[in-house]
Amino acid sequence: MVNIISQADYKRTWKQVNQNTHYPEVSDPHDFINFCPQNLGKGFHRWIRLRAIELLIIDEEFYDDLYIESNHSGESEDNNIEFGFNLSDSYSQKKSGESFLDWVYTNDSSKIGDFIIFAKRRRLKVDIHIKSPDLLKSFILNNSNKLPRILTDLLEGNSQQDFFESNIITPEMYLPLEQIINCPFQGMIKYIYLEGKCLELIAIKLDQLAQNQKPTTKSAVLKKEDIERIHAAKVILIKNINNPPSLMELAHQVGLNDYKLKIGFHQVFGTTAFGYLHQQRMELSRQLLLERGMSIKEIARAVGYANQGCFAAAFRKRFGVNPKYYRLEKLAVNQP
């Protein structure tokens, strides 16, 4: 079953349900929780207002697929600079293990487009909303030559274009993300701690942007149709994660030659097709390890490894720990 709702009605439903907002600390009005409407699902949105940042932690699961139609009024109440980190996959426009920077200069919510939140999948997400571009300006304008030109033009006030960039959540990002979600502090210390972690994530994300900058003179110009085919190739890899096609087969399936797919995939996603596949395999295995239903051998096979030792070596290289100890550590933390 699919529930269809406008973005305006979706926000209104949340607002009606949360007229009596829950505060984790009664004396602290800057940290509050809105609970998911019971007719839609379960979970919460937790907002924490820092000095120049609004931190949002989303942890929810819907009973049915929810198709949200974008507003076409051209108005948006959201902050227009967002660093987002998707830790689970339940969202049609964003994928698990994806980090992104989204700057909507026009503040036009109709540009977001319709999207689906899938049913019976946990949606775990951390968003860092920047209240003013001045925060970013104060850090990076003197070194802005390492960042995409459109982003520096926005910072300098020389552009009115929107900016969007996405890439993987790196191992360096996972630690501060988990520390934000499981913040052990209260009161003043909590705000100092969370602001520091948000700035750490912003720094890592901007460094990722800088590292992915390539000389434009050597980049092939991709047509819109080529980009669509490259995105189709990404979907094929995800759907066939345990038995992927070869590069030649993948190129044939999406209607590109293998050279254009190889070069274009790197331009669009910042890594090779099979580098991306490896990232997705590791992220899926990480999620499966947090569940109790499969052995490590079964998880290895589920993500395309016939040899458990090869899987363990790849996982250790990616996350710095053996899968067995990763599972034990995480399950111990989540014990009631």
C-alpha positions as CSV (number, residue, x, y, z in Angstrom):
1,M,0.0,0.0,0.0
2,V,1.2,3.5,-0.8
3,N,0.0,6.6,1.0
4,I,0.1,9.8,-1.0
5,I,0.5,13.1,0.8
6,S,1.6,16.6,-0.1
7,Q,4.7,18.0,1.5
8,A,2.6,20.7,3.2
9,D,0.1,18.1,4.6
10,Y,3.0,15.9,5.8
11,K,4.5,18.8,7.8
12,R,1.1,19.7,9.1
13,T,0.4,16.2,10.3
14,W,3.7,16.2,12.2
15,K,2.9,19.6,13.7
16,Q,-0.6,18.5,14.9
17,V,0.8,15.4,16.5
18,N,3.6,17.3,18.3
19,Q,1.7,20.2,19.8
20,N,3.2,19.0,23.1
21,T,6.8,18.7,22.1
22,H,9.0,16.3,24.2
23,Y,12.1,17.8,25.8
24,P,14.9,15.3,26.8
25,E,16.0,17.8,29.4
26,V,13.0,19.7,30.8
27,S,14.9,22.9,31.4
28,D,16.4,22.9,27.9
29,P,14.2,24.4,25.2
30,H,16.8,24.1,22.4
31,D,16.8,20.2,22.4
32,F,13.4,18.7,21.5
33,I,11.8,15.6,20.0
34,N,8.9,15.3,17.6
35,F,7.4,11.9,17.5
36,C,6.2,10.2,14.3
37,P,2.4,10.3,13.8
38,Q,1.0,7.0,14.9
39,N,-1.1,6.5,11.8
40,L,2.1,6.7,9.6
41,G,4.7,4.8,11.6
42,K,7.0,5.0,14.6
43,G,10.1,6.9,15.5
44,F,11.1,10.5,16.0
45,H,12.8,13.7,14.7
46,R,15.2,15.2,17.2
47,W,16.2,18.9,16.7
48,I,19.1,20.4,18.6
49,R,19.7,24.1,18.1
50,L,23.4,25.0,18.3
51,R,25.0,28.4,17.8
52,A,25.1,28.6,14.0
53,I,23.8,25.1,13.3
54,E,20.5,23.2,13.6
55,L,21.2,19.5,14.1
56,L,18.5,17.0,13.1
57,I,18.6,13.3,14.0
58,I,15.9,11.2,12.2
59,D,15.1,7.7,13.3
60,E,11.8,6.4,12.0
61,E,10.0,3.6,10.2
62,F,6.8,3.8,8.3
63,Y,4.0,1.2,8.1
64,D,3.3,1.8,4.4
65,D,5.2,3.4,1.5
66,L,4.8,7.1,1.7
67,Y,4.7,9.1,-1.5
68,I,5.3,12.8,-0.7
69,E,4.4,15.3,-3.4
70,S,6.5,18.4,-3.4
71,N,5.0,21.8,-2.8
72,H,4.6,23.9,-5.9
73,S,4.2,27.2,-4.1
74,G,7.9,28.0,-4.3
75,E,8.1,28.5,-0.6
76,S,10.2,26.5,1.9
77,E,10.6,26.7,5.6
78,D,13.7,24.7,5.7
79,N,17.3,26.0,6.0
80,N,18.9,26.1,2.6
81,I,22.3,24.7,3.4
82,E,22.4,21.1,4.5
83,F,25.1,18.5,5.1
84,G,23.2,15.2,5.1
85,F,24.3,11.7,6.1
86,N,22.1,8.7,5.3
87,L,22.9,5.8,7.5
88,S,20.1,3.5,6.3
89,D,18.3,3.0,3.0
90,S,14.6,3.9,3.0
91,Y,14.4,7.0,0.8
92,S,13.9,7.0,-2.9
93,Q,16.2,10.1,-3.6
94,K,19.0,9.1,-1.2
95,K,20.9,5.9,-0.5
96,S,22.3,4.2,2.5
97,G,25.9,5.2,3.1
98,E,25.6,8.5,1.2
99,S,26.8,11.9,2.4
100,F,25.7,15.0,0.6
101,L,25.9,18.8,0.6
102,D,22.8,20.5,-0.6
103,W,22.6,24.3,-1.0
104,V,19.2,25.5,-2.4
105,Y,19.9,29.2,-3.0
106,T,16.4,30.0,-4.3
107,N,14.7,28.5,-1.2
108,D,12.2,26.9,-3.7
109,S,10.8,23.7,-2.3
110,S,9.2,22.8,-5.6
111,K,12.7,21.9,-6.9
112,I,13.0,19.1,-4.4
113,G,10.6,17.0,-6.4
114,D,8.3,14.1,-5.3
115,F,9.9,11.3,-3.3
116,I,9.0,8.0,-1.6
117,I,9.9,6.9,1.9
118,F,9.7,3.1,1.8
119,A,7.8,1.0,4.3
120,K,9.2,-1.3,7.0
121,R,12.7,0.0,6.6
122,R,14.5,2.0,9.3
123,R,15.3,5.5,8.2
124,L,18.4,6.7,10.2
125,K,19.7,10.1,9.1
126,V,21.8,12.9,10.5
127,D,21.3,16.4,9.0
128,I,23.4,19.5,9.8
129,H,21.6,22.6,8.7
130,I,23.7,25.8,8.4
131,K,21.7,28.8,9.5
132,S,23.9,31.3,7.6
133,P,26.6,31.0,4.8
134,D,28.8,33.2,7.1
135,L,29.8,30.0,9.1
136,L,31.3,28.4,6.0
137,K,32.7,31.7,4.7
138,S,34.7,32.2,7.9
139,F,36.4,28.9,7.4
140,I,37.0,28.4,3.7
141,L,37.0,31.6,1.6
142,N,40.8,32.0,1.9
143,N,41.2,28.4,0.6
144,S,38.2,28.2,-1.7
145,N,40.3,27.4,-4.8
146,K,40.2,23.7,-3.7
147,L,36.4,23.5,-3.8
148,P,33.9,23.4,-6.7
149,R,33.6,26.8,-8.4
150,I,29.9,27.0,-8.1
151,L,30.2,26.5,-4.3
152,T,32.8,29.3,-3.9
153,D,30.7,31.6,-6.1
154,L,27.7,31.0,-3.8
155,L,29.9,31.8,-0.8
156,E,31.2,35.0,-2.4
157,G,27.7,36.1,-3.4
158,N,28.5,35.7,-7.2
159,S,25.9,33.0,-8.0
160,Q,22.3,32.2,-7.6
161,Q,22.5,28.6,-8.7
162,D,21.6,25.7,-6.5
163,F,24.4,23.3,-5.6
164,F,24.2,19.6,-4.9
165,E,27.0,17.0,-4.4
166,S,26.8,13.5,-3.1
167,N,29.4,10.8,-2.3
168,I,29.9,8.0,0.2
169,I,30.0,8.2,3.9
170,T,33.7,7.5,4.6
171,P,35.0,5.5,7.6
172,E,36.2,8.8,9.0
173,M,32.6,10.1,9.0
174,Y,31.0,7.1,10.8
175,L,32.7,7.7,14.1
176,P,31.5,11.3,14.7
177,L,28.0,10.3,13.3
178,E,27.7,7.5,15.9
179,Q,29.0,9.9,18.6
180,I,26.3,12.4,17.7
181,I,23.6,9.8,17.8
182,N,24.8,8.4,21.1
183,C,25.9,11.7,22.7
184,P,26.7,10.9,26.4
185,F,26.5,14.4,27.7
186,Q,23.9,16.9,29.0
187,G,23.7,20.6,29.5
188,M,26.4,22.9,28.4
189,I,28.9,20.1,27.7
190,K,26.4,18.5,25.3
191,Y,26.3,21.6,23.1
192,I,30.1,22.0,23.1
193,Y,30.5,18.3,22.2
194,L,27.8,18.3,19.5
195,E,29.0,21.5,17.8
196,G,32.5,20.1,17.7
197,K,31.3,16.9,16.1
198,C,29.2,18.8,13.5
199,L,32.2,21.0,12.6
200,E,34.3,17.8,12.3
201,L,31.8,16.3,9.9
202,I,31.6,19.5,7.8
203,A,35.4,19.5,7.7
204,I,35.6,15.9,6.5
205,K,32.9,16.5,3.9
206,L,34.6,19.6,2.5
207,D,37.9,17.7,2.4
208,Q,36.1,15.0,0.4
209,L,34.9,17.7,-2.0
210,A,38.3,19.1,-2.4
211,Q,39.9,15.7,-2.9
212,N,37.5,14.9,-5.7
213,Q,38.2,18.1,-7.7
214,K,39.8,17.2,-11.0
215,P,41.2,19.4,-13.8
216,T,38.2,20.3,-16.0
217,T,40.3,20.4,-19.2
218,K,40.7,16.6,-19.2
219,S,37.1,15.8,-18.3
220,A,34.8,14.5,-20.9
221,V,31.6,16.4,-21.4
222,L,28.7,14.2,-20.4
223,K,25.3,14.7,-22.0
224,K,22.1,14.4,-20.0
225,E,21.4,11.0,-21.6
226,D,24.8,9.7,-20.6
227,I,24.4,10.8,-17.0
228,E,21.0,9.0,-16.9
229,R,22.6,5.8,-18.3
230,I,25.4,6.1,-15.7
231,H,22.8,6.3,-12.9
232,A,21.1,3.3,-14.4
233,A,24.4,1.4,-14.2
234,K,24.6,2.3,-10.6
235,V,21.1,0.8,-10.0
236,I,22.1,-2.4,-11.8
237,L,25.2,-2.8,-9.6
238,I,23.1,-2.4,-6.4
239,K,20.5,-4.8,-7.6
240,N,23.2,-7.4,-8.5
241,I,25.5,-6.7,-5.6
242,N,26.3,-10.4,-5.0
243,N,26.7,-11.3,-8.7
244,P,27.5,-8.1,-10.7
245,P,28.0,-8.0,-14.5
246,S,31.4,-7.3,-16.0
247,L,32.2,-3.7,-17.1
248,M,31.6,-4.7,-20.7
249,E,28.2,-6.3,-19.8
250,L,27.2,-3.3,-17.7
251,A,28.1,-0.9,-20.5
252,H,26.0,-2.9,-22.9
253,Q,23.0,-3.0,-20.6
254,V,22.9,0.8,-20.3
255,G,23.8,1.6,-23.9
256,L,27.3,3.1,-23.4
257,N,30.7,1.9,-24.5
258,D,32.9,0.7,-21.7
259,Y,35.3,3.7,-21.9
260,K,32.5,6.3,-21.5
261,L,31.0,4.3,-18.7
262,K,34.4,4.0,-16.9
263,I,35.2,7.7,-17.3
264,G,31.7,9.0,-16.8
265,F,31.0,6.9,-13.7
266,H,34.1,8.4,-12.0
267,Q,33.0,11.9,-13.0
268,V,29.5,11.4,-11.6
269,F,30.2,9.4,-8.4
270,G,33.9,10.2,-7.7
271,T,35.0,6.5,-8.0
272,T,35.0,3.7,-10.5
273,A,32.0,1.5,-11.1
274,F,33.5,-1.4,-9.1
275,G,35.0,0.9,-6.5
276,Y,31.4,2.0,-5.9
277,L,30.2,-1.6,-5.9
278,H,32.8,-2.4,-3.2
279,Q,31.6,0.5,-1.1
280,Q,28.1,-0.7,-1.3
281,R,29.0,-4.3,-0.5
282,M,30.9,-3.1,2.6
283,E,28.0,-0.9,3.8
284,L,25.5,-3.7,3.3
285,S,27.6,-6.1,5.2
286,R,28.0,-3.6,8.0
287,Q,24.2,-3.3,8.3
288,L,23.7,-7.0,8.2
289,L,26.3,-7.5,11.0
290,L,24.1,-5.3,13.2
291,E,21.3,-7.9,12.9
292,R,21.3,-11.3,14.4
293,G,19.7,-13.4,11.6
294,M,22.8,-14.3,9.5
295,S,26.1,-15.8,10.2
296,I,29.3,-14.0,9.0
297,K,29.7,-16.7,6.4
298,E,26.2,-16.0,5.1
299,I,26.8,-12.3,5.1
300,A,29.9,-12.8,3.1
301,R,28.0,-14.7,0.4
302,A,25.2,-12.2,0.5
303,V,27.5,-9.4,-0.6
304,G,29.4,-11.4,-3.2
305,Y,32.3,-13.1,-1.4
306,A,32.7,-16.9,-1.8
307,N,35.6,-16.8,0.7
308,Q,34.9,-15.7,4.2
309,G,38.6,-14.8,4.7
310,C,38.6,-12.5,1.7
311,F,35.5,-10.8,3.0
312,A,37.0,-10.4,6.5
313,A,40.1,-8.8,5.0
314,A,38.1,-6.4,2.9
315,F,35.9,-5.4,5.8
316,R,38.9,-4.9,8.1
317,K,40.6,-2.7,5.4
318,R,37.4,-0.7,5.1
319,F,36.4,-0.2,8.7
320,G,39.6,-1.1,10.6
321,V,38.1,-4.0,12.5
322,N,37.2,-7.7,11.9
323,P,33.5,-8.3,11.1
324,K,33.2,-10.6,14.1
325,Y,34.5,-8.0,16.6
326,Y,32.5,-5.3,14.9
327,R,29.3,-7.3,15.5
328,L,30.2,-8.1,19.1
329,E,31.0,-4.5,19.9
330,K,27.8,-3.1,18.4
331,L,25.5,-5.7,19.8
332,A,27.0,-5.2,23.3
333,V,26.4,-1.4,23.1
334,N,22.7,-2.0,22.1
335,Q,22.1,-4.5,24.9
336,P,19.1,-3.3,27.2
